[in-house]
C-alpha cells in the first residue's frame, strides 16, 4: 500500500519525459540511422529505469525502518 | 541418490547452456553483420556546425543536412528546455552572481544557446540599475523595500509560490543544456558508431597471426 502510494506520487512522473529525452539524445550521439538510434535509446531508457528503480527500492526499504 | 526438482533442473540447464562446447558449424558460421552499414557523413565545416548547434539546438545538423537528427535534437532538447521554463513560469533561467544568490545552474542552462540569451540581457539591464524587460521574463530576482518600507525578497517569493516546480524547472532546463553539449559534439565530430567486434579482429585471424609467429 505504501509502495503503491509512493509509485503514484505525481513528482515521480516528471522523470518520464526526462528519461525519454536523455535516452533519445544519447542514442543519437552513438548512431546515425533512426533504427539503431531507437534501439540504443530503448536500452538506455531501460537501464536508467532499472538503475533508478533499484535506488528507489533501497530508499523505500530504508524509509520503512526509519 | 541425489534428487533435483524440475525448477532446479531447468535453472541448472539455463546456467549450463552457455558453457556447452561450440559445434564446428557454429564456429565456421560467418560473423554477424555490423549494427548499421558503414556511412559516409559529410560534416561540412565542423566548427561552424558546432557553433550553430549551440546557438539553436539542431541548427548545426540542418546545416550538415542531417535533417532527421536535427528534428530529434530540436524536439528533445527544446521540448525539455521549454517544459522546464513553463514549469518555473519563466523564472528558473536567470543569470545572477552576487553574495546572496550564486546561480551556478545558469552556465549549464547556457548550453541551450539562444533561448537563454534573454537571461543575459536581463542580467545586464538589472546590474545597471534598470527595470527588467519583457515583463520580468528570465530577470534575476531582486531584493528591495516596497512602498510600505517592507523588504521584498523575490527569490523567496518564487520558491514559496512555485514550490517543487521551481526545482523541477531548474532541473529540466539544466539537463536540456547538458544534452545540447552532446548534440554540439555530435555536430562537430559525428556519431560514435558502435559496431560489435570492430575493436578486435575475428578469432580466426588472431589464430593465424599466432601461428605465423
Interface residues (C-beta under 8 A of the other chain):
Chain A: X11 X14 X17 X18 X20 X21 X22 X24 X25 X26 X28 X29 X30 X31 X32 X33 X34 X35 X36 X37
Chain B: X35 X36 X39 X41 X66 X68 X69 X72 X73 X76 X77 X79 X80 X83 X164 X168 X171 X172 X175 X176 X179 X182 X183 X185 X186 X190 X191 X192 X193 X194
